[in-house]
Amino acid sequence: MGRTSDAKNKILDAAATLIEQRGYTALGVAEICAAAGVPKGSFYYFFESKQALARAVIDEHWVTQRRQWEQLLGSERDPLQRLRDLFEATEEVQRVGQQKAGVVAGCLFGNLALELSNQAEEIRGRLQEIFEEQISLIEQVVVEAKERGLAGPAVDSRDAARSIVAQIEGRVLLAKLLNDPTQLETLWRNCLDLLQVPAQARTTTG
């Protein structure tokens, strides 16, 4: 059982790395198995298709990312600082990736959404669910910021959260295009404007 689980994890890890580097469409099962160091037959023991593998990679990536988002957005710090912590962590992920691979990899979910949204309905649907979950996590923080007078009372919490997620994805895309993680530095200023944060609150949150 241990060897079986190990082989599956090797396939998942190899696929995640290759998808991040080259995208989904150009990859073949044989290449994934070669990178994982497992026989090609092992692939179909665990996954019925390459699309099923991509779905598994997405789910595993979201488990890890959601844990980080919940930790950052659920901390005891004030709500605006929690959002800033998320932005800084997102930038750091791209910076570390650049140091390891020489290029900014971007967001796995955003990359796949651009590549496959019109080709693979199952993957498109799963990505939609994940983005909605991200929006909900941020929405909770925006609601708290409004309740504490740190955001404008007229701000629509759900719409603002959706815009914040869209800005994160857009800035990560620019960082990938320009190979420059500092493209994410504007997220904080944009967020302050989007949430109509009062001047006094801006000074207390840096």
BALOBA-1460 file (C-alpha; in Angstrom, 3 decimals):
// residues 206
<rec num="1" residu="m" x="0.000" y="0.000" z="0.000"/>
<rec num="2" residu="g" x="2.873" y="2.313" z="0.840"/>
<rec num="3" residu="r" x="4.498" y="1.796" z="-2.565"/>
<rec num="4" residu="t" x="1.175" y="2.327" z="-4.304"/>
<rec num="5" residu="s" x="0.593" y="5.592" z="-2.483"/>
<rec num="6" residu="d" x="4.175" y="6.668" z="-3.166"/>
<rec num="7" residu="a" x="3.781" y="6.077" z="-6.908"/>
<rec num="8" residu="k" x="0.579" y="8.103" z="-6.998"/>
<rec num="9" residu="n" x="2.211" y="10.980" z="-5.118"/>
<rec num="10" residu="k" x="5.161" y="10.921" z="-7.508"/>
<rec num="11" residu="i" x="2.788" y="11.237" z="-10.461"/>
<rec num="12" residu="l" x="0.908" y="14.100" z="-8.795"/>
<rec num="13" residu="d" x="4.119" y="15.944" z="-7.920"/>
<rec num="14" residu="a" x="5.577" y="15.514" z="-11.389"/>
<rec num="15" residu="a" x="2.346" y="16.621" z="-13.042"/>
<rec num="16" residu="a" x="2.066" y="19.697" z="-10.821"/>
<rec num="17" residu="t" x="5.614" y="20.752" z="-11.671"/>
<rec num="18" residu="l" x="5.237" y="20.132" z="-15.402"/>
<rec num="19" residu="i" x="1.848" y="21.862" z="-15.611"/>
<rec num="20" residu="e" x="3.286" y="24.841" z="-13.757"/>
<rec num="21" residu="q" x="6.259" y="25.029" z="-16.124"/>
<rec num="22" residu="r" x="4.674" y="24.192" z="-19.468"/>
<rec num="23" residu="g" x="0.929" y="24.131" z="-19.148"/>
<rec num="24" residu="y" x="-1.486" y="21.226" z="-19.503"/>
<rec num="25" residu="t" x="-2.174" y="20.747" z="-23.203"/>
<rec num="26" residu="a" x="1.413" y="20.115" z="-24.323"/>
<rec num="27" residu="l" x="2.013" y="17.380" z="-21.755"/>
<rec num="28" residu="g" x="1.694" y="13.684" z="-22.488"/>
<rec num="29" residu="v" x="1.146" y="10.832" z="-20.072"/>
<rec num="30" residu="a" x="4.481" y="9.246" z="-21.012"/>
<rec num="31" residu="e" x="6.353" y="12.448" z="-20.187"/>
<rec num="32" residu="i" x="4.611" y="12.766" z="-16.819"/>
<rec num="33" residu="c" x="5.436" y="9.170" z="-15.932"/>
<rec num="34" residu="a" x="9.056" y="9.591" z="-17.031"/>
<rec num="35" residu="a" x="9.398" y="12.662" z="-14.826"/>
<rec num="36" residu="a" x="7.788" y="10.765" z="-11.944"/>
<rec num="37" residu="g" x="10.025" y="7.739" z="-12.491"/>
<rec num="38" residu="v" x="7.108" y="5.299" z="-12.666"/>
<rec num="39" residu="p" x="5.900" y="2.910" z="-15.421"/>
<rec num="40" residu="k" x="3.258" y="4.280" z="-17.759"/>
<rec num="41" residu="g" x="0.898" y="1.549" z="-16.637"/>
<rec num="42" residu="s" x="0.920" y="3.043" z="-13.157"/>
<rec num="43" residu="f" x="-0.744" y="6.171" z="-14.467"/>
<rec num="44" residu="y" x="-3.920" y="4.425" z="-15.536"/>
<rec num="45" residu="y" x="-4.032" y="2.474" z="-12.296"/>
<rec num="46" residu="f" x="-4.603" y="5.753" z="-10.473"/>
<rec num="47" residu="f" x="-6.149" y="8.043" z="-13.089"/>
<rec num="48" residu="e" x="-8.604" y="7.272" z="-15.860"/>
<rec num="49" residu="s" x="-7.348" y="10.169" z="-18.009"/>
<rec num="50" residu="k" x="-4.986" y="13.119" z="-18.108"/>
<rec num="51" residu="q" x="-7.939" y="15.363" z="-17.305"/>
<rec num="52" residu="a" x="-8.639" y="13.325" z="-14.164"/>
<rec num="53" residu="l" x="-5.013" y="13.836" z="-13.170"/>
<rec num="54" residu="a" x="-5.316" y="17.587" z="-13.719"/>
<rec num="55" residu="r" x="-8.393" y="17.627" z="-11.497"/>
<rec num="56" residu="a" x="-6.447" y="15.797" z="-8.773"/>
<rec num="57" residu="v" x="-3.549" y="18.264" z="-9.076"/>
<rec num="58" residu="i" x="-5.980" y="21.178" z="-8.760"/>
<rec num="59" residu="d" x="-7.656" y="19.683" z="-5.690"/>
<rec num="60" residu="e" x="-4.363" y="18.955" z="-3.967"/>
<rec num="61" residu="h" x="-3.048" y="22.445" z="-4.696"/>
<rec num="62" residu="w" x="-6.206" y="24.024" z="-3.293"/>
<rec num="63" residu="v" x="-6.006" y="22.003" z="-0.077"/>
<rec num="64" residu="t" x="-2.564" y="23.478" z="0.551"/>
<rec num="65" residu="q" x="-3.438" y="26.993" z="-0.570"/>
<rec num="66" residu="r" x="-6.728" y="27.103" z="1.323"/>
<rec num="67" residu="r" x="-4.921" y="26.125" z="4.515"/>
<rec num="68" residu="q" x="-2.586" y="29.084" z="4.047"/>
<rec num="69" residu="w" x="-5.419" y="31.481" z="3.207"/>
<rec num="70" residu="e" x="-7.421" y="30.394" z="6.251"/>
<rec num="71" residu="q" x="-4.394" y="30.840" z="8.475"/>
<rec num="72" residu="l" x="-3.663" y="34.327" z="7.177"/>
<rec num="73" residu="l" x="-7.240" y="35.570" z="6.916"/>
<rec num="74" residu="g" x="-8.324" y="33.989" z="10.203"/>
<rec num="75" residu="s" x="-5.547" y="35.412" z="12.355"/>
<rec num="76" residu="e" x="-6.053" y="37.758" z="15.307"/>
<rec num="77" residu="r" x="-4.650" y="40.744" z="13.411"/>
<rec num="78" residu="d" x="-7.002" y="43.500" z="12.283"/>
<rec num="79" residu="p" x="-8.894" y="42.652" z="9.071"/>
<rec num="80" residu="l" x="-7.028" y="45.063" z="6.809"/>
<rec num="81" residu="q" x="-3.688" y="43.734" z="7.990"/>
<rec num="82" residu="r" x="-4.879" y="40.198" z="7.273"/>
<rec num="83" residu="l" x="-5.570" y="41.171" z="3.681"/>
<rec num="84" residu="r" x="-2.137" y="42.760" z="3.444"/>
<rec num="85" residu="d" x="-0.599" y="39.574" z="4.850"/>
<rec num="86" residu="l" x="-2.330" y="37.606" z="2.080"/>
<rec num="87" residu="f" x="-1.006" y="39.944" z="-0.612"/>
<rec num="88" residu="e" x="2.532" y="39.741" z="0.765"/>
<rec num="89" residu="a" x="2.374" y="35.947" z="1.020"/>
<rec num="90" residu="t" x="1.149" y="35.745" z="-2.578"/>
<rec num="91" residu="e" x="4.051" y="37.898" z="-3.734"/>
<rec num="92" residu="e" x="6.486" y="35.776" z="-1.731"/>
<rec num="93" residu="v" x="5.235" y="32.573" z="-3.373"/>
<rec num="94" residu="q" x="5.958" y="34.056" z="-6.792"/>
<rec num="95" residu="r" x="9.331" y="35.380" z="-5.648"/>
<rec num="96" residu="v" x="10.412" y="31.996" z="-4.283"/>
<rec num="97" residu="g" x="9.222" y="30.274" z="-7.450"/>
<rec num="98" residu="q" x="11.266" y="32.682" z="-9.540"/>
<rec num="99" residu="q" x="14.370" y="32.020" z="-7.453"/>
<rec num="100" residu="k" x="13.958" y="28.267" z="-7.905"/>
<rec num="101" residu="a" x="13.019" y="28.106" z="-11.580"/>
<rec num="102" residu="g" x="14.305" y="31.405" z="-12.939"/>
<rec num="103" residu="v" x="10.835" y="32.501" z="-14.008"/>
<rec num="104" residu="v" x="7.607" y="33.533" z="-12.306"/>
<rec num="105" residu="a" x="5.248" y="30.580" z="-12.670"/>
<rec num="106" residu="g" x="2.035" y="32.461" z="-11.964"/>
<rec num="107" residu="c" x="-1.074" y="30.939" z="-10.405"/>
<rec num="108" residu="l" x="-1.865" y="27.304" z="-11.212"/>
<rec num="109" residu="f" x="-5.600" y="28.040" z="-11.144"/>
<rec num="110" residu="g" x="-5.318" y="31.168" z="-13.274"/>
<rec num="111" residu="n" x="-3.018" y="29.477" z="-15.772"/>
<rec num="112" residu="l" x="-5.389" y="26.540" z="-16.203"/>
<rec num="113" residu="a" x="-8.425" y="28.799" z="-16.380"/>
<rec num="114" residu="l" x="-6.859" y="30.640" z="-19.314"/>
<rec num="115" residu="e" x="-5.731" y="27.444" z="-21.042"/>
<rec num="116" residu="l" x="-8.696" y="25.141" z="-20.507"/>
<rec num="117" residu="s" x="-11.826" y="27.132" z="-19.691"/>
<rec num="118" residu="n" x="-13.262" y="26.544" z="-23.173"/>
<rec num="119" residu="q" x="-12.034" y="22.958" z="-23.525"/>
<rec num="120" residu="a" x="-12.617" y="21.013" z="-20.318"/>
<rec num="121" residu="e" x="-15.963" y="21.592" z="-18.629"/>
<rec num="122" residu="e" x="-15.121" y="19.550" z="-15.534"/>
<rec num="123" residu="i" x="-11.940" y="21.521" z="-14.878"/>
<rec num="124" residu="r" x="-13.647" y="24.832" z="-15.623"/>
<rec num="125" residu="g" x="-16.374" y="24.014" z="-13.133"/>
<rec num="126" residu="r" x="-13.899" y="23.048" z="-10.425"/>
<rec num="127" residu="l" x="-11.884" y="26.228" z="-10.932"/>
<rec num="128" residu="q" x="-15.077" y="28.264" z="-10.624"/>
<rec num="129" residu="e" x="-15.786" y="26.582" z="-7.294"/>
<rec num="130" residu="i" x="-12.296" y="27.351" z="-6.019"/>
<rec num="131" residu="f" x="-12.469" y="31.013" z="-7.012"/>
<rec num="132" residu="e" x="-15.853" y="31.289" z="-5.286"/>
<rec num="133" residu="e" x="-14.323" y="29.787" z="-2.148"/>
<rec num="134" residu="q" x="-11.509" y="32.337" z="-2.317"/>
<rec num="135" residu="i" x="-14.047" y="35.127" z="-2.681"/>
<rec num="136" residu="s" x="-15.976" y="33.843" z="0.347"/>
<rec num="137" residu="l" x="-12.833" y="33.755" z="2.499"/>
<rec num="138" residu="i" x="-12.010" y="37.360" z="1.624"/>
<rec num="139" residu="e" x="-15.632" y="38.461" z="1.933"/>
<rec num="140" residu="q" x="-15.647" y="37.447" z="5.612"/>
<rec num="141" residu="v" x="-12.697" y="39.758" z="6.233"/>
<rec num="142" residu="v" x="-14.295" y="42.644" z="4.310"/>
<rec num="143" residu="v" x="-17.490" y="42.274" z="6.346"/>
<rec num="144" residu="e" x="-15.473" y="42.473" z="9.550"/>
<rec num="145" residu="a" x="-13.585" y="45.521" z="8.277"/>
<rec num="146" residu="k" x="-16.900" y="47.270" z="7.592"/>
<rec num="147" residu="e" x="-18.261" y="46.356" z="11.022"/>
<rec num="148" residu="r" x="-15.173" y="47.870" z="12.654"/>
<rec num="149" residu="g" x="-15.341" y="51.054" z="10.597"/>
<rec num="150" residu="l" x="-12.184" y="50.188" z="8.659"/>
<rec num="151" residu="a" x="-13.941" y="50.074" z="5.301"/>
<rec num="152" residu="g" x="-16.565" y="52.314" z="3.747"/>
<rec num="153" residu="p" x="-20.160" y="51.496" z="4.782"/>
<rec num="154" residu="a" x="-21.343" y="51.645" z="1.157"/>
<rec num="155" residu="v" x="-18.911" y="48.942" z="0.032"/>
<rec num="156" residu="d" x="-20.610" y="45.786" z="-1.262"/>
<rec num="157" residu="s" x="-18.681" y="43.069" z="0.592"/>
<rec num="158" residu="r" x="-19.181" y="40.278" z="-1.941"/>
<rec num="159" residu="d" x="-18.458" y="42.452" z="-4.941"/>
<rec num="160" residu="a" x="-15.362" y="43.906" z="-3.262"/>
<rec num="161" residu="a" x="-14.100" y="40.421" z="-2.421"/>
<rec num="162" residu="r" x="-14.631" y="39.344" z="-6.014"/>
<rec num="163" residu="s" x="-12.678" y="42.385" z="-7.223"/>
<rec num="164" residu="i" x="-9.831" y="41.626" z="-4.812"/>
<rec num="165" residu="v" x="-9.536" y="38.052" z="-6.108"/>
<rec num="166" residu="a" x="-9.638" y="39.380" z="-9.680"/>
<rec num="167" residu="q" x="-6.868" y="41.858" z="-8.860"/>
<rec num="168" residu="i" x="-4.730" y="39.138" z="-7.295"/>
<rec num="169" residu="e" x="-5.115" y="36.983" z="-10.400"/>
<rec num="170" residu="g" x="-4.491" y="39.908" z="-12.739"/>
<rec num="171" residu="r" x="-1.382" y="41.045" z="-10.910"/>
<rec num="172" residu="v" x="-0.009" y="37.500" z="-10.763"/>
<rec num="173" residu="l" x="-0.582" y="37.267" z="-14.522"/>
<rec num="174" residu="l" x="1.396" y="40.477" z="-15.046"/>
<rec num="175" residu="a" x="4.145" y="39.183" z="-12.759"/>
<rec num="176" residu="k" x="4.325" y="36.043" z="-14.903"/>
<rec num="177" residu="l" x="4.328" y="37.988" z="-18.167"/>
<rec num="178" residu="l" x="7.031" y="40.408" z="-17.014"/>
<rec num="179" residu="n" x="8.866" y="37.874" z="-14.823"/>
<rec num="180" residu="d" x="8.610" y="40.427" z="-12.041"/>
<rec num="181" residu="p" x="7.032" y="39.572" z="-8.655"/>
<rec num="182" residu="t" x="7.008" y="43.260" z="-7.660"/>
<rec num="183" residu="q" x="3.950" y="43.659" z="-9.901"/>
<rec num="184" residu="l" x="1.988" y="42.459" z="-6.866"/>
<rec num="185" residu="e" x="3.088" y="45.381" z="-4.710"/>
<rec num="186" residu="t" x="0.190" y="47.547" z="-5.913"/>
<rec num="187" residu="l" x="-2.406" y="45.158" z="-4.466"/>
<rec num="188" residu="w" x="-2.353" y="46.834" z="-1.083"/>
<rec num="189" residu="r" x="-2.896" y="50.386" z="-2.365"/>
<rec num="190" residu="n" x="-5.600" y="49.216" z="-4.735"/>
<rec num="191" residu="c" x="-7.326" y="47.365" z="-1.906"/>
<rec num="192" residu="l" x="-7.377" y="50.468" z="0.302"/>
<rec num="193" residu="d" x="-9.066" y="52.437" z="-2.474"/>
<rec num="194" residu="l" x="-11.479" y="49.625" z="-3.338"/>
<rec num="195" residu="l" x="-12.631" y="49.283" z="0.266"/>
<rec num="196" residu="q" x="-12.874" y="53.059" z="0.714"/>
<rec num="197" residu="v" x="-10.653" y="52.828" z="3.778"/>
<rec num="198" residu="p" x="-10.747" y="56.066" z="5.837"/>
<rec num="199" residu="a" x="-7.521" y="58.065" z="6.055"/>
<rec num="200" residu="q" x="-7.048" y="57.370" z="9.768"/>
<rec num="201" residu="a" x="-7.334" y="53.626" z="9.209"/>
<rec num="202" residu="r" x="-4.741" y="53.764" z="6.428"/>
<rec num="203" residu="t" x="-2.142" y="55.266" z="8.750"/>
<rec num="204" residu="t" x="-2.665" y="52.605" z="11.429"/>
<rec num="205" residu="t" x="-2.219" y="49.771" z="8.935"/>
<rec num="206" residu="g" x="0.966" y="51.085" z="7.388"/>
